[in-house]
């Protein structure tokens, strides 16, 4: 997701670093009734601060020609698609519950129609003026509307005198600048397509276009490099002249409210007000130093001045009225502009916060706490409201942790106590499996916890709600377990057996979810072709391959027979054909059985019931399942070689047999798009309930029948109603089924368990996956674990993939060190004809590592320098060696990393018997 989204959509949380400024005023010209000049300067700064920050934010967010996920021209909506993680460091106290959309409006002689679509979730639209006053809220949190209904609004400025069409809600903004902030709840990454559907139905168009029923093409915006700033830093660095002259100019078109009369009179004494001309000489000698001193202390000053607005709620505190609807509470408005620009009024959201436990001690990850919520005392919400607990470190950012969990909310799969109460564990160490769903990781340092209550029931919160206590010490982890160990063993076996099948179905749905072929997707029975090599910006799939370009097609062989043509190719070009269980049925081209793998090969691909004759000259590939998958890998020798790859891709044919035999032109049918299939396949499968998962498996096994050698497994699974056409009933799993289900999944997750290592074999300091990889037989656990970590892996006759994460001294590879990967003369990775090898470095997140020369691998085509004795040293380090060995440098970043050696068409006899595997030595 675009990282700029954080700067732009969520700036309402970014301004923690803002501090206020002061100046010195010469008492000789100061009016008598204002004896304290600097009190006036500070009051003026505090009054103007939200106005100036909103103006700077608007300049930044509208500084683009067309809408992106981070910016949009004036009077146009920008839609974010970002969910925050601990890797995001641009916004403090990020919200992990909502996706933001926003727009800045210029209402000078303009009016707009805004349409909030019908929604079935929390979606709140806040309208603010230039001073951050909330003028109205529609959707969730509205005082008048049904939050789910469509609402059509007419947004006008203060001088609008026209008629308001029937059925429209009129929102009058008293300033020319208006700001719309939309918050839509998201239920995890897989829910993003649903949020995007709401965003796509949200409309903002000029009033006259709406009345005239004209087609609206938003005008192109503009880009000015001087507005490519961080608004926080920009305002923070303003001189007194810059700040107050900016404020005076903005106030001309954004007049202060009538309640501001006394403040305007006070500020006029130093020439701050609409259209006035401020002169910093009024600050006197040493004015700049005093200004800077005030800036450094203003947040603390305002915190003390606004203590009366902080409401205590047990161990918690929250910002109370009149937040979001300020009146003359200028100090409060200024403080919240620093800590959370664009804050909601209380009827939309309340944000209790705690940094101490029930004994008043600072929360620290060196201790263990449980946050105890009594039965019927969950945070009270109304309508479509929700709640969540989020922890932040002392730096106000999300805390990295092994399960990437940053909050627990009303949608989390937590386990309640027998009495109906809830304990949330706040600790650094992972608890026992029976309480891991209730664990909110807090790191090892000081932390605080925020409770976000959207759509709060304010009457209960103020009168009867007992907020949760944060108690130091352990909570009982005795959660009842299902007594039937035998049943759960069968469930685990059934899950392992059917996992590749269910994942294959999900991958096919996602990959074919398009109307026409693109570089990433294609309709069923059509090829998708990669058109670029991967780089460090590419984050879709872990451990990306930078040696080959892929072409892929998913096949539906139910009553369909296809002809596949692999063209003549003078390079490595391998076509792997798999069934629904990820078994490799055949390999065409490089690694296949043809006498000359470079030659053209014409294949007839059929399903299990095909009984006709095979045309002469064709290779028959019979797939025993209705689902088939073709993966074609073509070696690429860098960006300049892409056009040659494209020529090969153009000659890859996949057509129905009747069209091929009758020599008829074939126009592939258009596919279809279903937003429900816009997901990450692995996440989609891992989030299935037991009933969803096994019902899917049972359905798939009808048209993708298990093989005869699977009969013993089928007999075992039948006892829990898993098998072709059977009806699975989750009740068989007993009480706490969801808890035990998630425990089972965690135990098999290769990220959380060393389970997968049992399938590897060592090659010196390296490990690789041996046979029967991709030709599984009844090795169901091996098949399932590879489906998780390398779905669609090649058999070893085509490729092996040794990996290394430790050096020769068994120390973890880390970019703070310098390593040499040494190949003796004649001991480069052994390959057969047309084979090749490469070594690629990946960060701890398994993605390519950004570096100054954009080099991600060294391979047999690289322009490396060999030593005089014919050996080869590859330098693994963070910094450029800036020597004659720069061509031998593989950048590895500054953190932990690992290496993958890809050996295509490996000479396994040499590899296993006389190859000296390269060592990784720390220098």
Rosetta blueprint (number, residue, H / E / L):
1 X L
2 X L
3 X L
4 X H
5 X H
6 X H
7 X H
8 X H
9 X H
10 X L
11 X H
12 X H
13 X H
14 X L
15 X H
16 X H
17 X H
18 X L
19 X L
20 X L
21 X L
22 X L
23 X L
24 X L
25 X L
26 X L
27 X H
28 X H
29 X H
30 X L
31 X L
32 X L
33 X L
34 X L
35 X L
36 X L
37 X H
38 X H
39 X H
40 X H
41 X H
42 X H
43 X H
44 X H
45 X H
46 X H
47 X H
48 X H
49 X H
50 X H
51 X H
52 X H
53 X H
54 X H
55 X H
56 X H
57 X H
58 X H
59 X H
60 X H
61 X H
62 X L
63 X L
64 X L
65 X L
66 X L
67 X L
68 X L
69 X L
70 X L
71 X L
72 X L
73 X L
74 X L
75 X L
76 X L
77 X L
78 X E
79 X E
80 X L
81 X L
82 X L
83 X L
84 X L
85 X L
86 X L
87 X L
88 X L
89 X L
90 X L
91 X L
92 X L
93 X L
94 X L
95 X L
96 X L
97 X L
98 X E
99 X E
100 X E
101 X E
102 X E
103 X E
104 X E
105 X E
106 X E
107 X L
108 X L
109 X L
110 X L
111 X L
112 X E
113 X E
114 X E
115 X E
116 X E
117 X L
118 X L
119 X L
120 X L
121 X L
122 X L
123 X E
124 X E
125 X E
126 X E
127 X E
128 X E
129 X E
130 X L
131 X L
132 X L
133 X L
134 X E
135 X E
136 X E
137 X E
138 X E
139 X E
140 X L
141 X L
142 X L
143 X L
144 X L
145 X L
146 X L
147 X L
148 X L
149 X L
150 X L
151 X E
152 X E
153 X E
154 X E
155 X E
156 X E
157 X L
158 X L
159 X L
160 X L
161 X L
162 X L
163 X L
164 X L
165 X L
166 X L
167 X L
168 X L
169 X E
170 X E
171 X E
172 X E
173 X L
174 X L
175 X L
176 X L
177 X E
178 X E
179 X E
180 X E
181 X E
182 X E
183 X E
184 X E
185 X E
186 X L
187 X L
188 X L
189 X H
190 X H
191 X H
192 X H
193 X H
194 X H
195 X H
196 X H
197 X H
198 X H
199 X H
200 X H
201 X H
202 X L
203 X E
204 X E
205 X E
206 X E
207 X H
208 X H
209 X H
210 X H
211 X H
212 X L
213 X L
214 X L
215 X L
216 X L
217 X L
218 X L
219 X L
220 X L
221 X L
222 X L
223 X L
224 X L
225 X H
226 X H
227 X H
228 X L
229 X L
230 X L
231 X H
232 X H
233 X H
234 X H
235 X H
236 X H
237 X L
238 X L
239 X L
240 X H
241 X H
242 X H
243 X H
244 X H
245 X H
246 X H
247 X H
248 X H
249 X H
250 X H
251 X H
252 X H
253 X H
254 X L
255 X L
256 X L
257 X L
258 X H
259 X H
260 X H
261 X H
262 X H
263 X H
264 X H
265 X H
266 X H
267 X H
268 X H
269 X L
270 X L
271 X L
272 X L
273 X L
274 X L
275 X L
276 X L
277 X L
278 X L
279 X L
280 X H
281 X H
282 X H
283 X H
284 X L
285 X L
286 X L
287 X H
288 X H
289 X H
290 X H
291 X H
292 X H
293 X H
294 X H
295 X H
296 X H
297 X H
298 X H
299 X H
300 X H
301 X H
302 X H
303 X H
304 X H
305 X H
306 X L
307 X H
308 X H
309 X H
310 X E
311 X E
312 X E
313 X E
314 X L
315 X L
316 X E
317 X E
318 X E
319 X E
320 X L
321 X L
322 X L
323 X L
324 X L
325 X L
326 X L
327 X L
328 X L
329 X L
330 X H
331 X H
332 X H
333 X H
334 X H
335 X H
336 X H
337 X H
338 X H
339 X H
340 X H
341 X L
342 X L
343 X L
344 X L
345 X L
346 X L
347 X L
348 X L
349 X E
350 X E
351 X E
352 X E
353 X E
354 X E
355 X L
356 X E
357 X L
358 X L
359 X L
360 X L
361 X L
362 X E
363 X L
364 X E
365 X L
366 X L
367 X L
368 X L
369 X E
370 X E
371 X E
372 X E
373 X E
374 X L
375 X L
376 X L
377 X L
378 X L
379 X L
380 X L
381 X E
382 X E
383 X E
384 X E
385 X E
386 X E
387 X E
388 X E
389 X E
390 X E
391 X E
392 X E
393 X E
394 X L
395 X L
396 X L
397 X L
398 X E
399 X L
400 X L
401 X L
402 X L
403 X L
404 X L
405 X L
406 X L
407 X E
408 X E
409 X E
410 X L
411 X L
412 X L
413 X L
414 X L
415 X L
416 X L
417 X L
418 X L
419 X L
420 X L
421 X L
422 X E
423 X E
424 X E
425 X E
426 X E
427 X E
428 X L
429 X L
430 X L
431 X L
432 X L
433 X H
434 X H
435 X H
436 X H
437 X H
438 X H
439 X E
440 X E
441 X E
442 X L
443 X L
444 X L
445 X L
446 X E
447 X E
448 X E
449 X E
450 X E
451 X E
452 X E
453 X E
454 X E
455 X E
456 X E
457 X L
458 X H
459 X H
460 X H
461 X H
462 X H
463 X H
464 X L
465 X L
466 X L
467 X L
468 X L
469 X E
470 X E
471 X E
472 X E
473 X L
474 X L
475 X L
476 X L
477 X L
478 X L
479 X L
480 X L
481 X L
482 X L
483 X L
484 X L
485 X H
486 X H
487 X H
488 X H
489 X H
490 X H
491 X H
492 X H
493 X H
494 X H
495 X H
496 X H
497 X H
498 X H
499 X H
500 X H
501 X H
502 X H
503 X H
504 X H
505 X H
506 X H
507 X H
508 X H
509 X H
510 X H
511 X H
512 X L
513 X L
514 X L
515 X L
516 X L
517 X L
518 X L
519 X L
520 X L
521 X L
522 X L
523 X L
524 X L
525 X L
526 X L
527 X L
528 X E
529 X E
530 X L
531 X L
532 X L
533 X L
534 X L
535 X L
536 X L
537 X L
538 X L
539 X L
540 X L
541 X L
542 X L
543 X L
544 X L
545 X L
546 X L
547 X L
548 X E
549 X E
550 X E
551 X E
552 X E
553 X E
554 X E
555 X E
556 X E
557 X L
558 X L
559 X L
560 X L
561 X L
562 X E
563 X E
564 X E
565 X E
566 X E
567 X L
568 X L
569 X L
570 X L
571 X L
572 X L
573 X E
574 X E
575 X E
576 X E
577 X E
578 X E
579 X L
580 X L
581 X L
582 X L
583 X L
584 X E
585 X E
586 X E
587 X E
588 X E
589 X E
590 X L
591 X L
592 X L
593 X L
594 X L
595 X L
596 X L
597 X L
598 X L
599 X L
600 X L
601 X E
602 X E
603 X E
604 X E
605 X E
606 X E
607 X L
608 X L
609 X L
610 X L
611 X L
612 X L
613 X L
614 X L
615 X L
616 X L
617 X L
618 X L
619 X E
620 X E
621 X E
622 X E
623 X L
624 X L
625 X L
626 X L
627 X E
628 X E
629 X E
630 X E
631 X E
632 X E
633 X E
634 X E
635 X E
636 X L
637 X L
638 X L
639 X H
640 X H
641 X H
642 X H
643 X H
644 X H
645 X H
646 X H
647 X H
648 X H
649 X H
650 X H
651 X L
652 X L
653 X E
654 X E
655 X E
656 X E
657 X H
658 X H
659 X H
660 X H
661 X H
662 X L
663 X L
664 X L
665 X L
666 X L
667 X L
668 X L
669 X L
670 X L
671 X L
672 X L
673 X L
674 X L
675 X H
676 X H
677 X H
678 X L
679 X L
680 X L
681 X H
682 X H
683 X H
684 X H
685 X H
686 X H
687 X L
688 X L
689 X L
690 X H
691 X H
692 X H
693 X H
694 X H
695 X H
696 X H
697 X H
698 X H
699 X H
700 X H
701 X H
702 X H
703 X H
704 X L
705 X L
706 X L
707 X L
708 X H
709 X H
710 X H
711 X H
712 X H
713 X H
714 X H
715 X H
716 X H
717 X H
718 X H
719 X L
720 X L
721 X L
722 X L
723 X L
724 X L
725 X L
726 X L
727 X L
728 X L
729 X L
730 X H
731 X H
732 X H
733 X H
734 X L
735 X L
736 X L
737 X H
738 X H
739 X H
740 X H
741 X H
742 X H
743 X H
744 X H
745 X H
746 X H
747 X H
748 X H
749 X L
750 X L
751 X L
752 X L
753 X L
754 X H
755 X H
756 X H
757 X H
758 X H
759 X H
760 X E
761 X E
762 X E
763 X E
764 X L
765 X L
766 X E
767 X E
768 X E
769 X E
770 X L
771 X L
772 X L
773 X L
774 X L
775 X L
776 X L
777 X L
778 X L
779 X L
780 X H
781 X H
782 X H
783 X H
784 X H
785 X H
786 X H
787 X H
788 X H
789 X H
790 X H
791 X L
792 X L
793 X L
794 X L
795 X L
796 X L
797 X L
798 X L
799 X E
800 X E
801 X E
802 X E
803 X E
804 X E
805 X L
806 X E
807 X L
808 X L
809 X L
810 X L
811 X L
812 X E
813 X L
814 X E
815 X L
816 X L
817 X L
818 X L
819 X E
820 X E
821 X E
822 X E
823 X E
824 X L
825 X L
826 X L
827 X L
828 X L
829 X L
830 X L
831 X E
832 X E
833 X E
834 X E
835 X E
836 X E
837 X E
838 X E
839 X E
840 X E
841 X E
842 X E
843 X E
844 X L
845 X L
846 X L
847 X L
848 X E
849 X L
850 X L
851 X L
852 X L
853 X L
854 X L
855 X L
856 X L
857 X E
858 X E
859 X E
860 X L
861 X L
862 X L
863 X L
864 X L
865 X L
866 X L
867 X L
868 X L
869 X L
870 X L
871 X L
872 X E
873 X E
874 X E
875 X E
876 X E
877 X E
878 X L
879 X L
880 X L
881 X L
882 X L
883 X L
884 X L
885 X L
886 X H
887 X H
888 X H
889 X E
890 X E
891 X E
892 X L
893 X L
894 X L
895 X L
896 X E
897 X E
898 X E
899 X E
900 X E
901 X E
902 X E
903 X E
904 X E
905 X E
906 X E
907 X L
908 X H
909 X H
910 X H
911 X H
912 X H
913 X H
914 X L
915 X L
916 X L
917 X L
918 X L
919 X E
920 X E
921 X E
922 X E
923 X L
